[in-house]
Amino acid sequence: MVTVWSKQAIAELKKAYEYILQDSPQNAAKVRDEIIEITIDLPKHPQKYPPDKYKAPNDGTWRVLKSTITG
């Protein structure tokens, strides 16, 4: 199994990277690299990151790596 990035996912990763880059180039690269590493690792350890329980219906193709809600 291999992780396939949609065009939208690639664009969102780039957008997040560019946003963080404004304040911290080092952290921007770190966050980007960690996200990419997790997606590479996901097929080897699918139980590590369970399917997104808030996406219904979810056949297991949608995963949440980390989510933060601030108010």
MOMOTA-V30585 format. One record per helix or strand of 2 or more residues. SS is the DSSP state (hx for helix, st for strand). FROM is the first residue (numbers start at 0). TO is the last residue. If there is no record, write none. Layout:
# MOMOTA-V30585
SS_FROM_TO + SS_FROM_TO
This chain:
# MOMOTA-V30585
hx_6_20 + hx_24_41 + hx_45_47
